[in-house]
Amino acid sequence: MTSRTIKIVAALTVIIVVLAAYCVYASNHAFDMEGEPEIQPFQMKVGEEVLETNLETYVGGDPVRMIQYTLINPEVERIYILFRASEIETDNPHLLKASASVGEGLGIAIGKGKLDMTPEDVLPRQITWFQRVLIYSGFMGTDSEPVIYFKTPNVGGTVDRIIVLKGIIIIESSTYENSYILASYVRQLVMS
């Protein structure tokens, strides 16, 4: 009896350790990119200044069309807008405006009948390790549940670009102000 209990406890321990290791790995590699992207540089005029940025796609095709197709296609059931709030309170209003801008564009697309879903199916959320595991595992960031992820300076954002992966749009920015500018561009693409 004791021998059997020890075997069960040992087996459960191994399962828990393997599951924990998988979760840690998946959480750290949810947004990994494979291969070389097709890069399309462009400039965005913002008042007197010009923001030099890139559109990058890892799925081929025109990045503009791939952004539109990822977010506006008949298979989409819900869209996640994911971000990590900053420790510095003055950064967060820009991040809030950025996610709201994309959400507004999706709301307009829903209102025009471009998406067969309700505004409640657009889910802005602070990203968690569990969502990263779901993305890595293929449960989020799919054709039916695409993800828009704001990669801001507090989570490693260093350049200004929009990256298109299969089922995932990454809006990477070097500043919080630029995240709003890039989000406004995505908003325009969704509404057009």
C-alpha positions as CSV (number, residue, x, y, z in Angstrom):
1,M,0.0,0.0,0.0
2,T,2.8,2.5,0.9
3,S,4.7,1.6,-2.2
4,R,1.7,2.3,-4.4
5,T,1.1,5.7,-2.6
6,I,4.8,6.6,-3.2
7,K,4.5,5.8,-6.9
8,I,1.3,7.9,-7.2
9,V,2.9,10.8,-5.4
10,A,6.1,10.5,-7.5
11,A,4.0,10.4,-10.7
12,L,2.0,13.4,-9.7
13,T,5.2,15.3,-8.8
14,V,6.7,14.6,-12.2
15,I,3.5,15.7,-14.0
16,I,3.4,19.0,-11.9
17,V,7.1,19.7,-12.6
18,V,6.7,19.1,-16.4
19,L,3.6,21.2,-16.5
20,A,5.3,24.0,-14.6
21,A,8.3,23.9,-16.9
22,Y,6.0,24.0,-20.0
23,C,4.1,27.0,-18.6
24,V,7.4,28.9,-17.8
25,Y,8.8,28.1,-21.3
26,A,5.5,29.0,-23.1
27,S,5.1,32.2,-21.1
28,N,8.6,33.3,-22.2
29,H,8.2,32.4,-25.8
30,A,4.6,33.3,-26.7
31,F,5.6,36.0,-29.2
32,D,8.6,34.4,-30.7
33,M,9.1,35.1,-34.4
34,E,10.6,32.6,-36.9
35,G,12.2,33.3,-40.2
36,E,12.9,36.7,-41.8
37,P,10.1,39.3,-42.0
38,E,9.0,41.2,-45.1
39,I,9.7,44.8,-44.1
40,Q,7.8,47.8,-45.4
41,P,9.2,51.1,-44.0
42,F,6.9,54.1,-43.9
43,Q,6.6,57.5,-42.3
44,M,3.8,58.9,-40.3
45,K,3.5,62.6,-40.1
46,V,2.5,63.7,-36.6
47,G,2.1,67.5,-36.5
48,E,5.5,68.9,-37.3
49,E,7.3,65.6,-36.6
50,V,7.7,62.5,-38.7
51,L,7.7,59.0,-37.1
52,E,9.9,56.6,-38.9
53,T,8.4,53.1,-38.5
54,N,8.1,49.7,-40.2
55,L,5.4,47.3,-41.0
56,E,6.8,43.7,-40.7
57,T,5.0,40.5,-41.7
58,Y,6.1,37.0,-40.9
59,V,3.1,35.5,-42.8
60,G,3.8,36.9,-46.2
61,G,1.8,39.3,-48.3
62,D,1.2,43.0,-48.0
63,P,1.4,43.9,-44.3
64,V,-1.5,46.4,-44.5
65,R,-3.8,43.8,-46.0
66,M,-2.6,41.2,-43.5
67,I,-3.4,43.5,-40.6
68,Q,-6.9,44.1,-42.0
69,Y,-7.4,40.4,-42.7
70,T,-6.2,39.3,-39.3
71,L,-8.7,41.6,-37.6
72,I,-11.6,41.8,-40.1
73,N,-12.5,38.4,-41.5
74,P,-15.6,36.1,-41.2
75,E,-13.9,33.7,-38.8
76,V,-13.2,36.3,-36.0
77,E,-15.3,35.6,-32.9
78,R,-13.5,37.7,-30.4
79,I,-10.4,40.0,-30.3
80,Y,-8.0,40.4,-27.4
81,I,-6.2,43.7,-26.9
82,L,-3.4,42.9,-24.5
83,F,-0.9,45.3,-22.8
84,R,1.1,45.6,-19.6
85,A,0.5,48.8,-17.6
86,S,3.6,50.9,-16.7
87,E,4.9,51.4,-13.2
88,I,5.0,55.1,-14.0
89,E,1.5,56.5,-13.9
90,T,2.2,59.3,-16.5
91,D,2.8,56.6,-19.2
92,N,-0.5,54.8,-18.7
93,P,-2.9,57.5,-20.2
94,H,-1.1,57.0,-23.6
95,L,-1.4,53.3,-23.3
96,L,-5.1,53.6,-22.4
97,K,-5.7,55.9,-25.4
98,A,-3.9,53.5,-27.7
99,S,-6.0,50.5,-26.7
100,A,-9.1,52.6,-26.7
101,S,-8.3,53.8,-30.2
102,V,-8.0,50.3,-31.6
103,G,-11.1,49.3,-29.7
104,E,-13.0,52.2,-31.2
105,G,-12.0,51.2,-34.7
106,L,-13.1,47.6,-34.0
107,G,-16.4,49.0,-32.6
108,I,-17.0,51.0,-35.8
109,A,-16.2,47.9,-37.9
110,I,-18.7,45.9,-35.9
111,G,-21.3,48.7,-36.4
112,K,-20.7,48.6,-40.1
113,G,-21.3,44.9,-40.2
114,K,-17.7,44.0,-41.1
115,L,-17.4,41.8,-38.1
116,D,-20.0,39.3,-36.9
117,M,-19.6,39.9,-33.2
118,T,-20.6,42.3,-30.5
119,P,-18.6,45.1,-28.9
120,E,-18.4,42.9,-25.8
121,D,-16.3,40.5,-27.9
122,V,-13.4,43.0,-28.0
123,L,-11.6,42.3,-24.8
124,P,-8.9,44.8,-23.6
125,R,-6.9,43.1,-20.8
126,Q,-3.6,43.4,-18.9
127,I,-1.6,40.5,-20.2
128,T,-0.9,37.6,-17.8
129,W,1.5,34.7,-17.9
130,F,-1.5,32.4,-18.4
131,Q,-2.6,34.3,-21.5
132,R,1.0,34.0,-22.8
133,V,0.7,30.2,-22.3
134,L,-2.6,30.2,-24.1
135,I,-1.0,32.1,-27.0
136,Y,2.0,29.8,-27.2
137,S,-0.3,26.8,-27.0
138,G,-2.5,28.0,-29.9
139,F,-5.7,28.8,-27.9
140,M,-5.4,32.5,-28.4
141,G,-3.9,34.4,-31.3
142,T,-5.8,32.3,-33.8
143,D,-7.9,33.1,-36.8
144,S,-11.1,33.1,-34.6
145,E,-9.5,34.9,-31.6
146,P,-6.7,37.2,-32.8
147,V,-4.6,39.2,-30.4
148,I,-3.4,42.8,-30.6
149,Y,-0.4,43.1,-28.2
150,F,1.1,46.4,-27.2
151,K,4.9,45.9,-26.7
152,T,5.8,49.1,-24.9
153,P,9.1,50.1,-23.3
154,N,8.2,48.4,-19.9
155,V,8.0,45.0,-21.7
156,G,11.0,45.4,-24.1
157,G,9.6,47.7,-26.8
158,T,12.6,49.5,-28.3
159,V,11.6,50.4,-31.9
160,D,8.5,51.7,-33.6
161,R,6.9,49.0,-35.7
162,I,3.9,46.9,-36.3
163,I,4.5,43.2,-36.6
164,V,2.1,40.8,-38.2
165,L,2.2,37.1,-37.1
166,K,-0.4,34.5,-37.7
167,G,-3.4,35.6,-35.6
168,I,-1.3,38.2,-33.8
169,I,-0.6,41.9,-34.3
170,I,2.2,43.4,-32.2
171,I,2.3,47.1,-31.9
172,E,5.9,47.8,-30.6
173,S,6.8,51.3,-29.6
174,S,9.9,53.0,-28.2
175,T,7.6,55.4,-26.2
176,Y,4.1,55.3,-24.9
177,E,3.2,58.3,-27.1
178,N,4.3,56.4,-30.2
179,S,2.1,53.4,-29.1
180,Y,-0.9,55.7,-29.5
181,I,0.2,56.9,-32.9
182,L,0.7,53.3,-34.2
183,A,-2.6,52.2,-32.6
184,S,-4.3,55.1,-34.5
185,Y,-2.8,53.7,-37.7
186,V,-4.2,50.2,-37.0
187,R,-7.6,51.9,-36.1
188,Q,-7.7,53.5,-39.6
189,L,-6.9,50.2,-41.3
190,V,-9.7,48.4,-39.4
191,M,-12.2,51.1,-40.2
192,S,-11.4,51.4,-43.9
